[in-house]
Amino acid sequence: MLRCVVLLIAFAVLVTACNGVEKTSWDLTDARGKTLNLVVEVAPCVPFDHINVTETNEDVTVTAYRRHENTGRACPDILLHEPHTVELDAPLGERTLRGCNLGGDIDCASSIRSQ
């Protein structure tokens, strides 16, 4: 019985990965006042879905999501960078910007601030 449950769980995870939404990386291209301009990593069969923003006095976390579309046809393995604009409740200022890379905890605005 346990073997069937494990297979069912594995199958459910596979279905979620193939037909759900997932976090994706993004890059900051410009930050002015309350406006952040980003490019979000998407692909032809994995288009942009939505962006979530969480703000505190110390940092801003931007999480971009893309959606897997199971079209039943071959999908080219091409990475695209789609522009998006995010409006904050308050200017970014010196707050730490987080969320651009999925594997680390860096200030995503450091390249803009160093210019």
N, C-alpha and C positions, 0 to 999 in steps of 0.2 A: 504494500500500500504506500509506503513512504517513497518508493521509487517513482510512482505515478505523480505524487505531489511535487517532487523535485523536478520532474519533467514539465509539469504544468507551470511551475514557477519559472523555470528557464524559458519556456515558450512565452509566457506573459512578458518577461523582460525583453525578449527578442521583438515581440509585437510592439511594445512601447518604444523601443529604439528605432523601429522602422516606420512607425506611424505617429509619433508624438513630437513634442517640442524639446529642444535641448539648448543649453547655453552655448554661446559662440563668442569668439574673440572680437574685439573692436579696437580701433586706434582713434585717438583724439587728433583732429586736424586744426581746430581753432577753439579758443575759449574767450568769449567777450561778455563781460557782465554776467547775466543769468543764462546765456546761450552757450551750449556746447555743440560743436559740429563733429560728428563721428563718421567713420567708415566701418561698416559691420561686415564681417566675413560670412558670405552666403555661397550657395552653389545653385546650378540650374534646377536640381530636384530637391534642394534644401533651402527654400526661400526664407526671407525675413518674416518673423512672426510679430514680435513686440519687444519693447524695452521697459524695464522697471527701474525706478530711481528711488533711492533711500537717502535722505539728507539728515545730518546731525550738525552740531556746531563745529565738530572736528573734521568730519569727512563726508564725502559724497560717494555712494556706490551705484554704479550704472551696470545693469545686467541686461545684455542683449540675448534674444532668443531667436532661433530659426526652427522651421518645421519640416519634418521629413514627409515627403509626398511619395507614396507607393503608387506610381503610375502604371506599373507593369511593363514599362519600356526601358530600354537602355538609357542610362543617364551619364552624360559626360562628366569626367572627374576634373572640373574646372573650379578654381577658387575665384570668387568675385568679391569686390569691395563696394558695398552699396552705401551711399551717403544718407545720413539721418541727422536731424537736429533735435536736441533735448533742451527743454526750457526748465530751469531750476526755480525753486521758490525764492532763493537768495543767490547773489553772485558767488561764484566758486571761491574767489579770493585766494587765501592761503590754505584753504581746506585741502586735505588729501583726497585725490580722486582715485577710486578703486574700481576693479572689475574688468579691466581691459584684457588681461591675460588670464586664462583659466587656471593656470598652475601656480601662480605666485601672488605675492602681496606687495605690489610696487605702487609708487605714485604715478598714475597714468598721465598726469599733467606735467611731469618733470621736463619733458622735451620742449613743451610750449613755454614753460617758465624760464628755461635757460636761454631763450632767444632774445 
